[in-house]
Amino acid sequence: MMHAPAPFRTRITERFGIRHPILAGGLMWLSDARYVAALVNAGAMAFLTPRSFDTLAAYRAALRECGTLTQGRAFGVNLTQSRRAEANRLLPSWIEIALEEGVRHFETVGPAPGALFARIHAGGGLALHKCAFVEHAAKAEQAGADAIALVGAEAGGHPGTNELSAFVLGGLALERLRVPLAIGGGIGDGRQIAAALALGADAVLMGTRFLTCDEVWAHDRYKRHLAAQPAQASTLALRSTGHPWRVLDNATVRETRRLEHGGACRYEDFGALASGGLGREHGYRHGDWDTGLLSMGPAIGFANTTEPVAATVRRLMAQAEAAAGRLRALQAAPAGTHADAGLRTPALPSDSTIPCNPI
């Protein structure tokens, strides 16, 4: 099948060999082979998460499955360093297995990433370092990062203690960084993608927007619940620990707040409530959205359907192209005229045959 020319070419689309300036960050428990491959086949870059697999054998099998599903297209692996040293003992194995299986694109997270960059580069790979502070981004660039992904306070999961938005961070970072930059946090609409590119970013980093897609293995009841949620359903949990977690507002969040009022301030104080496995078992596997801390940002307000990844990506890019067209029209519009191109949400391309299941 012949594709029309890619609508946007940036340093990240060129360097990562992708059609669209969309990076889908690793989603703990959810970034499996089917999900990652769906995004890659739709023209984005996505990252499989080794921590989502119980054994190294299962992780290797997922890499091979992803390679088969993408038919040789490049995909990535997320390498997240924990604050707990014992939780990082498999990091060297994750890198070596990924390199052995032909992976050359890595999303890195965590402090002092220089050693990771060195091993990735020795294996012929590229390192996109994800962080929440411009200062950390600058240090990662100095340590050898090939690209930076800056996430704002809106990002689902663990955005750190940063309180700045994605677009404020992006504007500040562009004054300091030379390597390609992606920004993420709260991005769920193609017009935001166009805005990020207009700002000077080379791509956007997204996660929450894809949570309701068919290829996400979570229970359909859970995904349909998310598709009905407004942006305000995203909230910060465990603030007292100094390592807040942006999640779906639910009964578990309310219980952690009750404990915080009683003085709880360490992850250990919250017991099983602070365990990611609780959400995996109850929320993802069984569709009980009230049990567990379930990572989710306010971009969920844009995800009002369950549909295949490819349909979501097409919609995002149609919106982005329309918004970019409006910007060009504003530049060229004669005095006294009003260029309104792109003000309306565009329909999907006429050749779309992928069904959409409205909630």
C-alpha positions in Angstrom: 0.0 0.0 0.0 1.4 3.4 -1.0 1.4 6.1 1.6 1.0 9.9 1.0 4.1 11.9 2.0 4.5 12.2 5.7 2.8 15.4 6.8 5.6 16.4 9.3 9.3 15.7 9.1 11.3 16.4 12.3 14.7 15.4 13.7 12.9 12.7 15.7 10.9 11.3 12.8 14.2 11.2 10.8 16.3 9.8 13.6 13.8 7.2 14.8 12.6 6.3 11.3 8.9 6.9 12.0 6.2 8.5 9.9 4.5 10.6 12.6 6.1 12.7 15.4 4.4 10.6 18.1 6.3 8.7 20.8 4.2 6.3 23.0 6.0 6.1 26.3 6.2 2.8 28.1 3.1 2.0 30.1 3.8 -0.3 33.1 2.0 -3.6 32.7 0.3 -2.5 29.4 3.1 -2.0 26.9 3.1 -5.5 25.5 4.0 -6.7 22.0 0.5 -6.2 20.6 0.2 -2.7 21.8 3.7 -1.6 20.8 3.4 -3.2 17.4 0.0 -1.5 16.8 1.6 1.9 17.4 4.7 1.2 15.3 2.5 -0.1 12.4 0.5 3.1 12.6 3.6 5.2 12.1 4.6 6.1 15.7 7.4 4.8 18.0 6.5 2.8 21.1 8.4 1.1 23.9 8.0 -2.3 25.4 8.4 -2.4 29.2 10.6 -5.2 30.6 9.2 -4.7 34.1 5.8 -5.8 32.8 7.1 -9.4 32.4 7.6 -11.9 35.2 10.6 -13.6 33.6 13.4 -12.9 31.2 12.1 -15.6 29.0 8.7 -14.0 28.8 10.4 -10.7 28.0 12.4 -12.2 25.2 9.4 -13.9 23.8 7.5 -10.6 23.8 10.4 -8.9 21.9 10.3 -11.7 19.2 6.5 -11.4 19.0 6.7 -7.7 18.5 9.3 -8.1 15.8 7.0 -10.5 14.0 4.0 -8.2 14.3 5.9 -5.2 13.1 7.4 -7.1 10.1 10.8 -5.8 10.8 9.9 -2.2 11.6 11.8 -0.7 14.4 10.3 -0.6 17.9 11.7 0.4 21.3 12.3 -0.8 24.9 11.8 1.2 28.1 14.6 1.1 30.6 13.4 2.6 33.9 15.9 2.8 36.8 14.2 2.5 40.2 15.1 4.5 43.2 15.6 1.1 44.9 18.9 -0.4 43.8 17.7 -4.0 44.2 15.0 -3.4 41.7 17.6 -2.6 39.0 19.4 -5.9 39.1 17.9 -7.1 35.8 18.7 -3.8 33.9 21.9 -5.2 32.3 20.0 -8.3 31.1 17.2 -6.2 29.7 19.6 -4.2 27.6 21.6 -7.2 26.4 18.5 -9.2 25.5 17.0 -6.3 23.6 20.2 -5.7 21.6 20.4 -9.4 20.9 16.9 -9.3 19.5 17.7 -6.3 17.2 16.2 -3.5 19.3 18.1 -0.2 18.7 15.7 2.4 20.2 15.5 2.9 24.0 13.5 5.1 26.3 15.5 5.6 29.5 14.2 6.9 32.8 16.0 7.6 36.1 19.0 9.2 37.6 22.6 9.0 36.4 21.8 7.5 33.0 25.3 7.8 31.5 26.1 4.1 32.0 22.9 3.2 30.2 23.7 5.5 27.3 27.2 4.0 27.0 25.9 0.4 26.7 23.1 1.5 24.3 25.6 3.3 22.1 28.1 0.4 22.2 25.3 -1.8 20.8 24.5 0.7 18.0 21.4 2.1 19.7 19.7 5.4 20.3 18.7 6.7 23.8 15.7 8.9 24.4 15.9 10.1 28.0 12.6 10.9 29.7 12.7 13.4 32.7 10.6 16.1 34.3 13.1 18.9 34.8 15.0 21.0 32.3 18.1 20.8 34.5 17.9 17.0 34.4 17.4 17.2 30.6 20.6 19.3 30.2 22.6 16.8 32.3 21.3 13.9 30.3 22.3 15.7 27.1 25.8 16.2 28.4 25.9 12.5 29.4 25.2 11.5 25.8 21.4 11.3 25.4 20.4 11.2 21.7 17.1 12.9 22.4 15.1 14.2 25.4 11.5 13.7 26.4 10.3 16.2 28.9 7.1 15.5 30.8 5.0 18.1 32.5 3.0 17.8 35.7 0.0 16.6 33.6 1.7 13.3 32.7 0.0 10.1 34.0 2.1 7.9 36.2 5.1 9.3 38.1 5.8 12.8 36.8 8.0 13.6 39.9 7.7 16.8 41.9 7.7 19.1 38.9 4.7 21.4 38.9 5.3 23.0 35.4 3.2 22.1 32.4 4.6 20.4 29.3 4.5 23.5 27.2 6.2 25.7 29.8 9.0 23.0 30.1 9.3 22.8 26.4 9.7 26.5 25.9 12.3 26.6 28.6 14.2 23.6 27.3 14.5 24.8 23.8 16.6 27.6 25.1 19.2 25.1 26.5 19.1 21.9 24.5 20.7 21.0 21.2 19.4 17.4 20.9 15.9 16.7 19.6 13.1 17.3 22.1 9.7 15.7 22.7 7.3 17.0 25.2 4.5 15.1 27.0 1.8 15.5 29.6 -1.8 16.1 28.9 -1.5 15.7 25.1 -4.5 13.9 23.6 -5.5 15.9 20.6 -3.8 16.5 17.2 -4.1 20.3 17.6 -1.8 19.9 20.6 0.7 18.0 18.4 0.7 20.9 15.9 1.2 23.3 18.8 4.1 21.4 20.1 5.8 21.4 16.7 5.1 25.1 16.3 6.7 25.6 19.7 9.9 24.0 18.4 9.6 20.4 19.7 10.4 17.5 17.4 7.6 15.2 18.7 5.1 14.6 21.5 5.1 11.8 24.1 1.7 10.3 24.7 0.3 7.5 26.9 -3.0 8.2 28.4 -4.7 8.9 25.1 -4.1 5.3 24.0 -5.5 3.6 27.2 -8.9 3.0 25.6 -7.5 1.5 22.4 -8.5 -2.1 21.4 -4.9 -3.3 21.5 -4.5 -2.5 25.2 -5.0 -5.8 27.0 -6.8 -4.3 30.0 -10.4 -5.4 30.6 -13.0 -3.9 28.3 -15.1 -2.8 31.2 -12.1 -0.7 32.5 -11.5 0.9 29.1 -15.1 1.8 28.7 -15.1 3.4 32.1 -12.1 5.5 31.2 -13.7 6.5 27.9 -16.5 8.1 29.9 -14.2 10.1 32.2 -13.6 13.9 32.0 -10.1 15.3 32.2 -10.8 16.1 35.8 -10.9 12.4 36.7 -7.1 12.5 36.8 -5.7 13.3 40.2 -2.4 13.1 42.2 -2.1 10.4 44.8 0.5 9.9 47.5 1.6 13.6 47.6 2.9 13.2 51.1 5.6 10.7 50.0 7.4 13.3 47.8 6.9 11.0 44.9 3.3 11.6 43.7 1.5 9.4 41.3 -1.0 10.8 38.7 -3.9 8.3 38.5 -7.6 7.8 38.0 -9.5 9.2 40.9 -11.1 6.2 42.7 -11.8 4.5 46.0 -8.2 3.6 46.5 -7.1 7.2 46.1 -9.6 8.3 48.6 -8.3 5.6 51.1 -4.7 6.8 50.6 -5.8 10.3 51.4 -7.5 9.1 54.6 -4.2 7.5 55.6 -2.3 10.7 54.7 -4.5 12.7 57.0 -3.5 10.2 59.7 0.2 10.9 59.1 1.2 8.3 56.4 4.1 9.8 54.4 6.2 6.8 53.1 5.2 4.3 50.5 5.6 1.6 53.1 2.9 3.3 55.2 0.3 2.6 52.5 0.9 -1.2 52.2 -0.7 -2.9 49.3 -2.6 0.2 48.3 0.6 1.7 46.9 1.5 -1.5 44.9 1.2 -1.4 41.2 0.3 -5.0 41.2 -3.0 -4.2 42.9 -4.2 -2.1 39.9 -2.8 -4.7 37.5 -4.9 -7.5 39.0 -8.1 -5.7 39.8 -8.3 -2.7 37.4 -6.6 -4.1 34.3 -7.3 -7.8 34.6 -10.8 -7.7 36.1 -12.1 -4.3 35.2 -12.5 -3.1 38.8 -11.6 0.6 38.3 -12.1 1.4 42.0 -9.3 -0.8 43.2 -5.6 0.1 42.8 -3.7 3.2 41.8 -4.2 3.3 38.0 -1.9 5.6 36.1 -3.8 8.1 34.0 -3.4 11.8 33.0 -6.0 14.4 32.0 -5.6 13.5 28.3 -8.2 10.9 29.1 -10.7 13.7 28.4 -9.9 13.3 24.7 -10.3 9.5 24.7 -14.1 9.2 24.5 -14.2 6.0 22.3 -12.8 2.5 22.3 -11.2 1.9 18.9 -8.0 0.5 17.3 -4.7 2.4 17.7 -4.6 3.0 14.0 -7.9 4.9 14.0 -6.7 7.1 17.0 -3.4 7.9 15.2 -5.2 8.8 12.0 -7.5 11.1 13.9 -4.7 12.8 15.7 -2.7 13.4 12.5 -5.8 14.7 10.7 -6.3 17.2 13.5 -2.6 18.1 13.5 -2.6 18.8 9.8 -5.7 20.9 10.0 -4.2 23.0 12.8 -0.9 23.4 10.9 -3.0 24.6 7.9 -4.7 27.1 10.0 -1.4 28.5 11.2 -0.2 28.8 7.6 -3.4 30.6 6.7 -3.0 33.0 9.6 0.4 33.9 8.3 -0.8 34.5 4.8 -4.2 36.0 5.6 -4.7 39.6 4.2 -5.5 42.3 6.7 -9.1 42.3 7.8 -9.8 38.7 7.0 -10.3 35.8 9.4 -8.6 32.5 8.6 -10.6 29.8 10.3 -9.1 26.7 8.7 -8.7 24.0 11.3 -11.1 25.5 13.9 -13.4 22.5 13.5 -12.5 18.9 14.3 -11.8 17.2 11.0 -13.5 14.0 10.0 -11.4 10.9 9.6 -9.9 10.5 6.1 -12.5 9.2 3.6 -10.6 5.9 3.1 -11.0 4.9 6.7 -12.5 1.5 7.2 -11.7 0.9 10.8 -14.8 0.8 13.0 -15.3 3.1 16.0 -17.4 2.0 19.0 -18.8 5.1 20.7 -19.3 5.0 24.4 
